[in-house]
Amino acid sequence: MDLSKMPKGEPSIALPLCLNCAEYVRSVNEPCPHCGQDPTIPGGRYKEDGFYARDALERLLAVMQQATARKPSETNAED
């Protein structure tokens, strides 16, 4: 099967994650349809199942990568 001749599809929409029950929601401006809570406030399953810790670790790793990607002359200029 030649996949190059298949029609191209539209990219899917990225859905936000409810920060309470860790289920996908359509909008963070409405209560979560799964748990009924505000999807922007971390709690419940999101914290209990480690999603909160994983997200924090990913943010920390990104900051560390940015810091190590800086040129040595930039870090010495700040001292």
CYANA upper distance limits for C-alpha pairs under 8 A (distance plus 0.5 A):
  2 ASP  CA      6 MET  CA      8.06
 15 LEU  CA     24 TYR  CA      6.47
 15 LEU  CA     25 VAL  CA      6.65
 15 LEU  CA     26 ARG  CA      6.45
 15 LEU  CA     27 SER  CA      8.28
 16 PRO  CA     24 TYR  CA      6.25
 16 PRO  CA     25 VAL  CA      6.26
 16 PRO  CA     26 ARG  CA      7.30
 16 PRO  CA     27 SER  CA      7.48
 16 PRO  CA     28 VAL  CA      7.61
 17 LEU  CA     22 ALA  CA      6.26
 17 LEU  CA     23 GLU  CA      6.13
 17 LEU  CA     24 TYR  CA      4.99
 17 LEU  CA     25 VAL  CA      6.52
 17 LEU  CA     39 PRO  CA      7.86
 18 CYS  CA     22 ALA  CA      5.51
 18 CYS  CA     23 GLU  CA      5.96
 18 CYS  CA     24 TYR  CA      6.47
 18 CYS  CA     25 VAL  CA      6.77
 18 CYS  CA     28 VAL  CA      8.03
 18 CYS  CA     32 CYS  CA      7.23
 18 CYS  CA     38 ASP  CA      8.29
 18 CYS  CA     39 PRO  CA      4.73
 18 CYS  CA     40 THR  CA      7.09
 18 CYS  CA     46 TYR  CA      8.36
 19 LEU  CA     39 PRO  CA      5.65
 19 LEU  CA     40 THR  CA      6.15
 19 LEU  CA     41 ILE  CA      6.20
 19 LEU  CA     42 PRO  CA      4.95
 19 LEU  CA     43 GLY  CA      6.84
 19 LEU  CA     46 TYR  CA      6.04
 20 ASN  CA     35 CYS  CA      8.16
 20 ASN  CA     37 GLN  CA      7.45
 20 ASN  CA     38 ASP  CA      8.06
 20 ASN  CA     39 PRO  CA      6.55
 20 ASN  CA     40 THR  CA      8.29
 20 ASN  CA     41 ILE  CA      7.04
 20 ASN  CA     42 PRO  CA      5.74
 20 ASN  CA     43 GLY  CA      5.07
 20 ASN  CA     44 GLY  CA      5.40
 20 ASN  CA     45 ARG  CA      6.43
 20 ASN  CA     46 TYR  CA      5.64
 20 ASN  CA     47 LYS  CA      8.02
 21 CYS  CA     34 HIS  CA      7.95
 21 CYS  CA     35 CYS  CA      6.91
 21 CYS  CA     43 GLY  CA      8.08
 21 CYS  CA     44 GLY  CA      6.44
 21 CYS  CA     45 ARG  CA      5.36
 21 CYS  CA     46 TYR  CA      6.00
 22 ALA  CA     45 ARG  CA      6.84
 22 ALA  CA     46 TYR  CA      5.56
 22 ALA  CA     51 PHE  CA      8.22
 23 GLU  CA     34 HIS  CA      7.72
 25 VAL  CA     32 CYS  CA      6.96
 25 VAL  CA     33 PRO  CA      7.81
 28 VAL  CA     32 CYS  CA      8.14
 28 VAL  CA     38 ASP  CA      8.00
 28 VAL  CA     39 PRO  CA      6.12
 28 VAL  CA     40 THR  CA      6.88
 30 GLU  CA     38 ASP  CA      7.58
 30 GLU  CA     39 PRO  CA      8.23
 31 PRO  CA     36 GLY  CA      5.71
 31 PRO  CA     37 GLN  CA      5.78
 31 PRO  CA     38 ASP  CA      5.46
 31 PRO  CA     39 PRO  CA      6.91
 32 CYS  CA     36 GLY  CA      5.20
 32 CYS  CA     37 GLN  CA      5.96
 32 CYS  CA     38 ASP  CA      6.72
 32 CYS  CA     39 PRO  CA      6.21
 42 PRO  CA     46 TYR  CA      6.99
 42 PRO  CA     47 LYS  CA      7.21
 42 PRO  CA     52 TYR  CA      7.91
 43 GLY  CA     47 LYS  CA      5.77
 43 GLY  CA     48 GLU  CA      8.18
 44 GLY  CA     48 GLU  CA      6.66
 45 ARG  CA     49 ASP  CA      6.06
 46 TYR  CA     50 GLY  CA      7.07
 46 TYR  CA     51 PHE  CA      5.73
 46 TYR  CA     52 TYR  CA      6.51
 47 LYS  CA     51 PHE  CA      6.43
 47 LYS  CA     52 TYR  CA      5.57
 47 LYS  CA     53 ALA  CA      7.83
 50 GLY  CA     54 ARG  CA      6.63
 51 PHE  CA     55 ASP  CA      6.63
 52 TYR  CA     56 ALA  CA      6.75
 53 ALA  CA     57 LEU  CA      6.61
 54 ARG  CA     58 GLU  CA      6.66
 55 ASP  CA     59 ARG  CA      6.77
 56 ALA  CA     60 LEU  CA      6.69
 57 LEU  CA     61 LEU  CA      6.59
 58 GLU  CA     62 ALA  CA      6.68
 59 ARG  CA     63 VAL  CA      6.85
 60 LEU  CA     64 MET  CA      6.73
 61 LEU  CA     65 GLN  CA      6.60
 62 ALA  CA     66 GLN  CA      6.73
 63 VAL  CA     67 ALA  CA      6.70
 64 MET  CA     68 THR  CA      6.74
 65 GLN  CA     69 ALA  CA      6.55
 66 GLN  CA     70 ARG  CA      7.11
 70 ARG  CA     74 GLU  CA      7.07
 70 ARG  CA     75 THR  CA      7.70
 71 LYS  CA     75 THR  CA      7.32
 72 PRO  CA     76 ASN  CA      6.79
 73 SER  CA     77 ALA  CA      6.62
 74 GLU  CA     78 GLU  CA      7.33
 75 THR  CA     79 ASP  CA      7.63
